[in-house]
Amino acid sequence: MASLAEPILAAHQPTQAPPSHWSEGRLTDADVAHIPGESGPPVVGNLFRMLADPHGFHWRMFREYGPVYKNKTLGYWHIMLIGAEANELLLFDRDKIFSSEQGWGPTLHQLFPRGLMLLDFDHHRADRRALSIAFKPEPMRHYADALDRGIAEEVARWNGEMLFYPAIKKLTLDLAADSFLGLPWGPEADRINQAFVDMVAASVTPVRKPLPFTQMRKGVKGRAFLVDYFTKQTLKRRAGEGLGQDMFSQFATATREDGEMLPVDEVVDHMNFLMMAAHDTITSSATSLVWLLARHPEWQEKVRQEAFAVTGGPDSHGKPRGATYDDLPKFDLLEMAFKEALRLITPVPSIPRRALRSFEFNGVHIPAGAACGFNAHLTHHMEQYWDSPDTFDPMRFTPDKVKARHKYAWIPFGGGAHMCLGLHFAYMQVKILMAQLLQRYHIEVADGYAPEWQPWPIPKPRDGLRIALRPL
């Protein structure tokens, strides 16, 4: 559920003036002369090469320059660190060298300021602890019931040929209304969805100022709408109106260690960010899993039989039984298949940080102030960690193989202090979805069909993923 962009875009000039420390110590060519890499054409650098094929670009750079390389876009240097050891260094961050705020901030500060991913150290720890109440067993049990009801109702209407991505995107937003907000969407639903779409697109647009008719302008306007909407909702919850077990109620009444409630504007920013992260990353992840199970019917059948065994199969009226909160740990095969889908099509392909102090990696000195990034997509496809890395094989995630592999070779949810707060919610939603879907339908795709995937900021099939659902 954590999200967003190719980290090199964090080097773009922001529209509004960010905190001054973000630009202090901007690296010169001399600062990074000893680091292998390339600057690309004048002015734009490697921007358009990277935008055209992000994965291909970084694979070429890694193979040509090794696990530490520099890359320049729009006048800014960015240092990439590749591999599980690099992931561990930046994510575990034992010595508190790396700032997530200053890594994501230049890209996201206009759109998702003060989201949990954009906080560091003590502030991050305090807010994460306050917000974690929303993911305790009691509210999670409530979410599970709400998710199963909503998914069963919608999936029962699906049949025949369809575009899966837009259907699951709409369903995910509808589910968020119930489990996240505890209220039905009104006429604002389409506008809320469009606001999230515009903000995610704006996060990676090359034009960083909200000029008329630009994507950044749409994103900034989308944020303004959501801030107004969530502010009103927060004040209602604090007044006792609609207070319940939903996630928003938990956030609105969350307190820090000193007993003080989070400020309203911070609640709004956290909700805005987490709604976006859950909405888009779960949509992407569920789509990739459905695609891969359709491509591999033998695994689809294994997971289907597991769903029948866990839920007890159809009731006396032939209606599929949903998965309960207590059922979720029993879906071993489904969880392995989901983890393999997250490996092959990583919902957050790469993540930025900024070095607060100088450090060394792989014998290379990285100066303080460096914009650093690591690439989950590359690590998830490296032969040193994965046999036949482009092959779908959920058995990679049996306990013995997981134990034998580097802990940071698989990082779809990040790691360390910034491990995705909602990762168990993501597992829960996908398991409940697949239990309903697979007990009703065979998922099929046409022979030879292979959708083209938009690789970032969050992967999705460009054609919407054409599938057919055939009743069992």
N, C-alpha and C positions, 0 to 999 in steps of 0.2 A: 503494500500500500504506500510505501514511500514512493516518490516520484521524481523526476521530471526529465531534464534535458541533457543533451550531449554536453559534457562539462566544458569543452572549449568555448562554448557560447557564454560562459560566465565571464569571459574576458572582454565581452562587448561593452562599449560605453553605455552606462545606464542613462535613462531619460532624465529623471530628477536627480539632483545631487545626492548621492548616497553618503553614509557616514564617512568622514574624511579618512579614517584609518583603512578603508577598503583600498584606497589608491596610494597610500603611503608606501614608499619603497618599491615603486614600479620597476621591474627588472629591465636592465639595458641589455643590448647585444653582448657587451663585454661580460656582464654577470653570468651569462649562460654559454659563453663561447666554448667552454670545455665539455658541454653536454651535446651528444650527437642529435641530429635532427635537421629540420629545414624550415626556412621562413616563407617559402612560396613566392608568388608574384608580389610586386610592390603594392603597398596600401592594403589590399584585401588579404594578403597572405594566402593561407590554405583554406580560407572560408568556403569558397564555392566547390573546391575539390571534396571537402569534408561533407558539405551539405548534399552533394550528388550521391555519395555512397559512404556513409559514416563507417560501417563495418569494414568495407573494403579498404578504405583509407587507413584505418588504424591497424588492420592486419599488415598492410604494406609497410607502414612505419615500424611496426614491431619486428617484422622479419628483416627489414633493412638495417635498423639501428639498435635492436635489442630491447631489453625490458625497461630501459630508461631512455626516453627521447623527448625532444622539445618540438613544439609546433607553434607557429605564429599566425594569428588572425587579427586583422584590423589594428595592427601595431602592438599587440600584447603577446607576450610569451606565455605558454602553458607547458607544464612538464607532466608527461604521462608516465606512470609506474605500473607495470604489467605483471600479473601473476598472483598466485595465492599469497606469497610472502608480502607482496606489496599491499594486497587487500588487508592482510592482518596488521601491517604497520599503520595504515591510515585509519582503519576502522577501530581496532582495539585501542590504538593511540595511548599506550601506557604512559608516555611522558607528557601528554597534553600539548603536543606540538601543533595539531591541526585544527583549524576553525571550519566548522560546517557553515556557520553564518556567513563568513567572508568568502566561502567557496560558492554557495548558492546565491548569496545576496545580490551581487551585481546582475544576475539574470532575473531573480524573482522578487526583488524588494518592492517593485511597483505593483505586483500582482498577489503575492502571498507573503507579505511581511509578517514576521513574528510567528509563523507557523512553527511547530515543534522541531522540524528539520532545520530551521534557521536560527536555532538557539544553541548556545555553547555552555559547557561546564556547569557551574552552580545554577544558573538560570534554567538551563535545560533540565538538569536533575530535578529541581523544585517543581517545574511545571509538568514534567513527565510523571512524577509521583502523584501530583494532584489529579491529573487526567486519567491515571491508570485505574481509578475507581470505576470508570465506565467499562472496563474489561475484566472485572471480577466475575466469579461464577454466577452470582444471582442475576445481574443484568445480562450476562451472556446467555443464560438459560432463557431469559425473556426474548432476546434477539432471535435465538434459534426457533422458538415457537412462531414468532412473527415472520421470519424468513420462510419457514416451511409452508405457512398458510399462503403467503403471497406467491411463492414459487409454484405451488401446486395449482393454484387458481389460473395462473398465466400459462404454465406449461401444458395444462389440459387443453388449451385452445390451439396449441401449436400442432400442426400436422402437415404432411406433404412437403413440397419444396419451399424454401424460405432463405432469406439472408439472415444469418445468425447474429452477426455483430450488431447491427442496429436493434435487433430484437432484444438481445441480452443487455445492451446499453440502456434501453428504455426500462427494462425490468429492474436493472440494478438501481436506477434512479428512483423508481417506484418503491423498491424495497427500502431504500434509504429514508424515504418519507416516513415509513412505519417504524423501522428499528432505530434510525438515527434521530428523527424528529418527533415521532409519536403522534403524527397528524397526517391526514390525507392531503395530497397535493391539491391545491386549488387551481385557478386559472394561471397562476404564476409558474406552474411546472415547466412549461416549455421555455420560459424566459430564464429560469434557474439553470436548466440544462444547457441552453445556449451560452449563458454566462460562463459556465465551466469550460465549454468547448473553446470559447474565445480566449479565455485566460491561458489555457494550456497552449493554444496555438501562438499566442503573443509571447509566451516565455522563450520561444526559440526564433522569433522573427528577426531578421537582420536589422530592420529599422527599429531602433530602440527608443524613439520619441513618439508620443501619442499624437502624431500629426493627423489632420483630417483624412479620413478614408483609409487609414493604415490599420493593420492587424493589431498593433499595440494600442491604438485608440479604442478599438473594440474590446480589448482585454481590460483596459483601465476602466471603461464604462461598465463592463461586466462585474468587476470588483466592486465598484461603487454601489451597484444594485444589490449585490449580495451582502455588503456591509450594512446597508440600510435594513435589509430583510432580517438578517441574523441579530442585529442590535434590538430590533423590536421584539423578536422572539425571546431573546435572552431576558429582557426586562419583564416580559409576561411570565416566564418561568419563575423568576425571582419574586414575583408578586403572587406566586402560587397558582397561576392560570395554566392548566394543562400539564402540571408537574407529574412525572411518571417514571417508569423504568427505562425510557428511551435514552439514547446516548446524549442527546442535547440537554436533557434535564440533568444528567450526571455532570456534564461540563459546566452548566450554568450555576450549579450549586457547589462545585468543587472548591476545596480550600487548600491553601498551602500549609506547611508545618506549623506556622504561627496562628492558624485558625482563621486567617483572613481569606475571604473569597477572592478568586482571580478578578482583576478589573474587567469590566464589561467588554472593552475593546479587545482585550487579550482573549477572552472567551470567543469572541467573534472571529478573530484571526485563526485561532486553533480549529474552530469548527469549519471555517472556510477551507482551510488547508486539508483537514482530514476527510471532509466530504469529497473534495477533488481527488485525493489520493485513492480513497476507497472506490469512488465511482469509476475512474478511468483504469486503474491498475487491475481491479477485479474483473472488469469488462474484458480487458486484454488477456488476462490469465485464463479466464473461463473459455474464451474464444480459441486460444491456442490448444487447450486441452481437448475441446470438442473436435477440432480439426485433426489432432493427432490420433484420437480414438477412432475417428471415421476412417483415417488412413490405415489404421491397424486394428481390423475387426476382431482379431484373436484377443487382443488386450481389452477391447470394448466388451467382449463377452465375459472375460474373467472378472472385470469390474462389475458387470451386470449381475453375475451370479453371486458375487460378494454382497451386493446391495440387497438381493432377495434374502440371503442368509442373515444379514444383520437386522433387517427390518421385519422379517417374518413373512415377506411376500404379500400378495394382494389380500385384502380383507374378504369377508363373505360375499360382498357385492362386486368383487373383482377390481376394486379400487386400490391403487398402490398405496402402501403405507409410507409415510415420510420418515425421515431420520430424526430422531430426538437428540437433544443435547448429550444425553448419556450414551447414545449410539456412536458418536463421532470418533472416539478413539479406536473403534473396531474396524474402521475402513482402512486396513493396511495396504491393500493393493491399489485402491483409489488414491491414497496419499502418495504412494510411490509414483504412480502415473502422473499425478499433479506436479510433484517435484521434478520429474523429468521434463514435463512441459515447460516449467519455469526455467529449467536449465537451457533448453533448446531455444526458447523464445522469451528472453529475459525481459520482464516488464519495465525495469529501469536499467537500460543498457550500461550506463556509466555514471559516475558520481564525482563531483568536484569537492576539493578542500583547498584551504590556503595555509601555507606554512607560516606559523608565528615565529619560529626560530629556524635556523639552519639545521640540516641533518644530512645523513648519508644513507644511500640505499644502493646495494649492489656495487659498492666501491665508488659511487658517483656523489659528489658534494652538491646538495641542493640548497641554494641560498634562502635566507629568511625573506618572506614576502612572496615566494613563488606560488603561483596558482598551480595546484597539483590535481591530478585526477587519476582514478583507477577505473578499469573497464571490466565489468562483470561479464559482458557478452564474450569478450576474448577469453577470459579465464574459463568460462563454461564450455569453451570449444577447443581447449588446448590438449593436445595428445598426451602431454606429460601427466595429466590428471585423469583423462577419460579415454578409454579404448574406443576406437571408431566414434569420435565425438559427435558426428552428424547423424548418428543412428538413434532412433527412439528405442530406449531400453530401460524401462522402469526398474529392472532388477539391479541397477546401479545403486539403488537406495535401500538395499537390504542392510540390516544393522551392522553386519560384519564388514561390508564394503564401505559403509559410511565411516566406521571406526578406522579403517585402514587409510582413508584419504585425508589430505590436508583439510583442516577444519574450515579454512577460508577459500577452498576451491569452489564452493557453492554458496553464493551470497545474494540470492534474489531479494531478500529482506534486509540487506545490509548486515550490520554486526556491531558489536561493542555497545557503547552507551546509546548510539543512535539506531540500534536494531528496531525495525518497524514495530511500533506500539500495537498496531492492529493486525499482526500476522495471524493470530489465532482466529480473529474474525474472518479473515480471508479464507483460511482453511475451512471454517465452518460453513460459510456461504457456498463455496464451491462443492463441498461434500453434500450439502442438502440439495443443491441444484442437480448434481449428477444422480443422486438417489432417485429423485423424481423423474428425471429425463430418461435414464436408462431402464427404469422399470415400466416405462410406457412405450418406448420407441427404439428401433434400430436407427443409428445415425449413419447416413450414407453420403458419399460424394461420387461424382461422375468419374469414370475411368480416365486416368491421365490428368485429372484436374489438380492444379497446383496454384493457389492464389499467390499473388505478389504481396509481400508484407511491407508496409511502411515501417521502417526500422526504428524511428524515434519521432517525437520525444517519448511516446509510449507506443509500442508496436500494435499495429492493427492491419487486417487484410484490406487492401485497397478496394476490392470489389464487394466487401461486406461478408465474405465467406458463404458461398452457395452450398447449402446442404439439403438433404431430404430426410425427413423423419417418417419412418414407416412403422405403424402400430405393430406391437408384438403379436 
